[in-house]
Amino acid sequence: MRSLLAIVLSLGFASCVAAGLRGTGDLGVVVERADGGLLVVEHSGNSRLAEVEGLGDLSHASVVFSRDERYAYVFGRDGGLTKVDILKGRIVKRVMQSGNSIGGAISQDGRLVAVSNYEPGGVRVFDAATLEMVADIPAEYAPGKFSKTVGLVDAPGNRFVFSLYDGDQIWLVDMNDPHKPAVTRFENIGKAPYDALITPDGRYYIAGLFGEDSMALLDLWHPEKGVRKILSGYLAHDDRLPVYKMPHLEGWAVAGDRAFVPAVGQHKVLVMNTDNWQQEAEIDVHGQPVFVMARPDSRQVWVNFAHPDNDTVQVIDAESLRVIKTLVPGKAVLHMEFTPRGEHLWLSVRDENRVDIYDTRTLERIKSLPARKPSGIFFTDRAHRIGL
């Protein structure tokens, strides 16, 4: 009788523990920019799980995840770096590491978190477990002159890469000895690099140049070859339009052997061949593209736009290079995120205080979730992808 009671109690305890457990693979966060909050969501049932407040100025916030997908590292515009436990829905630690920051990255081994700063110009690197600073890399491109840093990404080999907006440079930083960063500088790479990306295989770092109609490419397999220009003169035959919002190059669509690129100051998406990085086509679209994102199977490319056309999203068929659907979700579509296998796309509609979820097969909206001035949407599968 006593052993039977022990078994019953054991089974009861096990079931209670199991009921409280869940994995992290279908979790994500939505930035609620107006209130300095983070909404924790899951995309198996398309629901809200928790709200986390007290993250400061999130007007240009971005997020990376720990290797186990449990912790979100939030980079605030006010210089705040916040570690959030998304399973418990609470802040673990928050540090004010600068006066103005513009994004960050997590190292290949998951041990280091780097933050890109406008003020003071440079990159600071922190221990991912404790948020203690382990390295400070001022972006001093000339004696006494410091640059805003942009386009910070992780690269294979526990390296970080970033661009100097004011200094017209790209820096490659080896962090294998965290306390002694080894910096390789590439100078005169082009005028005013404003953002950058790394290709999904981790080989190429590409910086967009606001000061000229070309881009700068660094082959990380052969950095000794230096930086070369690609897409030179792509605006030569068009009138340049006012730029209301800079494109986000980390939202480039790399689909097969093609890259779909937002054209600065144009109502176009440019198509490049990734074998030779030459332009092979251009696609006329509704407005000035901000994010140009490929569905995980590369068959579709979804595009959103800058003001005043930011109520619209267009879907491009990656095979025919045709716009196959124009959607009008609502005012201020700021960010898009595919579920890991691409069956759904989530998008934030800031001025209507909601997040919409679309079926990427039918191109129909299937659900909306309330959110307070939502902007960035980030799912935990990013933890296992280079440059995200």
N, C-alpha and C positions, 0 to 999 in steps of 0.2 A: 504494500500500500504506500509505504514511504517512498519507494523508488518510482512508483507510478506518478505520485504527486510531484516528484522532482522533474520527471519528464514533461508533465503538463506545464509546470512553471517555466521550464527551459524553453519549450516550444512557444509559450506565450511571450516570453521575453524576446526571443528571436524574431517573432512576427512584428513586435512593436519596433524593434531596431530596424528591421527591413522596411517597415512602412515609412520610417523617417529618412531613409537613404535615397539618393538619386545620383545619377551621373551628371557630367558637365557638358557632354558632347552636343546637346541641343540647346544650350543656353546662349544668351547674348545680353547686350546692354544697349539702351537707347539714351542718348544725351538729351536731357531736358534743359536747354541752354539758358532760358530766362531765369530759372530758379536755382541754378547751380546744383541740379539733381541728376541722378542716374536711375533709369528704370530697368530693372532686371526682367528679362523675358525668356520664354522658351518657344521653339518653333516646331515641336512635335504636335502640340495642341494649340499653338498660336495664342498664347496667353501671357498676361502680366503676372509676375511672381512677387516682386518687392520694389520699393522705392528707397533710394539712398540719397540723403540730403547733406548739404554742407561741403560741397566740392568747389566753391568759389566761382570765378568767372569762366564759364564754359562756352564763350562766344565763338571760339575756334578750337574746340576740344577734340582730341583724338585719343585712342585707346589701344593698348596692346595687352596680351594675355600671357600668364605664366604657362610653363610647359604642361602642367597638369590641368590647365584650363580653369582653375579655381579662382585665381586672382586676376583682377583687371587693374592695370596701371593707367591712370587717367592724367593726361597732360592738359592743364588749364592755361588759358591765355594770360592769367595773372601771375604765372610762374609757379603755380602750385603743382606738385606731383603727389598724387593720391593713390594709395593701394587699397583696393576694395575687395572684400571677400564676397563673391557673388552667391555662394551657397548660403551664407548667413545673412546677406543683405546688409552689410555694415562696413564702415571704414576701419581698416586695420591701422593705417598710419598716413599722415599727411605732412609734407614738408614744403615750405616756400623756398624754392631754390634759385629764383631769379625775379626780375621785374616784369618780364614779358617773354613768354615762350610760345613755340609754334609747332609742337609735335615731338614725337620721340620714337624710340625703337628698343627692342629687347634682343640681347645677344643670342647667337646660335645655341649656346649651352644653357641659356635661360638664367644665368647668374647675374647679368648686368643689365641695367636699364639706363638708356642714354636720353637726354633731353636737349632739344635744339632751342637756342635762345636768341632773341633779338636784343635784349638788355640784361646783362652785358652780352655783347656778341660772343658766341662760342657754344661749346657743347660740354655739359656736365654729365658724369657717369656715376651711377649709384648701385650699391649692392641691392639686388632684387629682394632679398629676404628682409633686410633691416632698413632700407632706404638711407643708409649712411653713404655719404659721397666718397668715392674712391679715386676719382680723377676729375680735373678741371682743365679743359682745353680751350683757352681763349683764341678767338678767331682773329688774331693780329696779322693782317695781311701786309702791312707796312709799319715802320716804327711809329707807335702811338696811335695807329688806326685800326679799329675793330669793326668787323662786319657782322651784319645779321646773318644767321645761319638758317638754311632752308634745305628741304629735300633729304632729311636724315633717314637712312635706312640701315637695316642690318645686312651683313653679307657673310657668306660662308667663311669659315676660319676664324670665328669670333672677331670679325672686323665690323666697323661702322664706316659709312660713306656719307658725306654731306657737302653742300655747296655754300659758297660765300657770295651773298647777293651783292654786297658792296665791293668785294674784292675780286670778282670775276675769276674765282678759283674753285676747284674741287679738292677736298681732302679725304684721303683714305687712312683710316686709323686702325692699327693692329692692337687689340686689347688682350692678347694672350698673357701679358703681364699687366694686370689691371692698374697697378700703381706706376707703371712706366709706359704710357701709350706711345707707340711708334707711329709717327705721322709722316705720310708721303703727300707732298703738295703738287698739284697740277695747276700751273698758272696760265693766265691769258686764255681761258677756255671759251670766252665769248662774253658778251655784255649782259650783265644783270641776270644771272640764273635765278629763277623765281620758284622753281619746284623741280622735283626729280622723282625717278622711280628706279627700281631694279627689276630686271626681267624675272619671271617665275623660276627660272633655273639658276638664278643667282649670278649669271655671267656678266651681263651688261648693265651699267649704270648710265642713265640718260637724263640730262638736265635740260629743261626748257629755258630758252633765253628770251627775256622780255625786251632786251635792247636790240635784238636783231631777229630776222626771220630764218632762224636755223636752230639746231639743237646740238648739244655736246654729248658725245658718247665715249665712255671709258670701258674698255674690255678688261674685266677683273681677272681673267685668266692670264692676260699679258699686259699688266699695267706699265711695263717698261716701254711699251709702244706709245704711251701718252694718250691724250684726248684728241679725237677727230670730230669734225663737223658733219652732221647729217641734215638732210632736208633743207639745204641752203637755198634761199630764194623762193621758198614756197608761197610767199605772199606777193611776189613781184608783179603778178598779173591781176591783182585784186586791190580794190580800195580797202584800206584798213579802217575798221569801224571802231567807235569808242568801246573800251573794255570796261564793263560794269563789274565783272567778277573774274578773277584769274582762274583758268582751268586747273583742275587737280590731276596732276600727272599720275599719282599713285592709282587713279581710277582708269588708267589705260586698259584697253582690251587687247590682250595678246591671244589670238585665236589661230592655232595651227602655225603656219608660216607667215601670218599677217599680224600687223599691229594697227589698231584703230586709235587715232590720235586726235584730240581736240585742237582745232586751229585757233590760235590767239587772234581775237578781233575779227573773226569770220564766222559765218553761219555754215560751217563745214566740218565734217569729220574726214581727216586724211587717212589714207590706207598705205601702209608701208610693207614692203617685203622684208622679213626679218633675216633673210639670208644675206642680203646686201645693203639693207637699210635705205633703200631707194623708194621714193613714192611711186605707187602704181595706180592709184585712183584717188578720187575725192567724192564725198557724198554730201549733197546739199541737205541741210537739216533745218529745223524750225527756228533755231536761234543760235546764240553763242554757246557751244557746249561747255559744261563744267565737268561732269563725270561721264566717261565713256567706258562702260563696263561689260565684260563678256560673261555670259552664262557659263557655268563650269564645264559644260560639254562643248563650248565654243560655237554653238550653232547660232546663237542670238547675241546681239550687242544692244544694250539699253543706254539711252542718252538722256540726261537732263540738262537744263539750260539756265543761263544767267538772267537776272532781271532785264527787261520787263516780261520775259517769256518763261518765267520759272513756275508757271502753273502746268507746264506741258512736259510729257515724256514721250520719246519715240523709240520704237523697236526696229532694229536693222537686222535683216537676214544676212548672216556672215558669208553665205555662199554666193548669193546673187548681188550683194551690196545694195539692196533696195530697202527703203523704209516700208515695213509691212504693217505698222500700226502706229497711230498717234493717239495717245491717251491724255486726258486732262484731269488729273487727280484733284487739283485745287491749288490754292495760293502758296507759293514758296516751297516747292519740292526741293529739299536741300541735299538729301543723301539717299543712296540705294545700297542694298546688301542682299546677295543671293544666299539662300540656304545651301549647305555644303554640296548637295547633289543637284541643286539647281531647279527643283520642282516649283519653288516659290521665290518671289522677290518681295522684299519689304522696302517701303519707301516712306520717308518722313514728309509730312505736309505741315510745315511749321505754323503758318498763319491760320490753319484750321484746327490746330491742336489735336492731331491724330497721326497714327501710323497706319498705312494701308498695306495689305498683303495681296499680291497678285499670283494667280496660277500662270506659270510661264508657258504652258501648253495652250490654254484657251485664251490667254491674255485678258482674262476677266478678273476683276477684284473679287476676292472671296471673303475678306474680313477686314474690319478696321478696329484699332485699339486706341483708346483715349491716351493722350500724352501732352504734357505741358510744353509748348513751343519746342517740339522735337527737332533735332538736327542729325548728328551722326548716329549710325546704327552699326554695331560691331558684333559678329558672332564668334564663338570660341574656337571654331575651326581655324581661325587666323593664327592660333598659337603654333600651328605646324606648317605655316607657309612663309617662305622667304619674303622679306620686305613688307610684311603686314603686321 
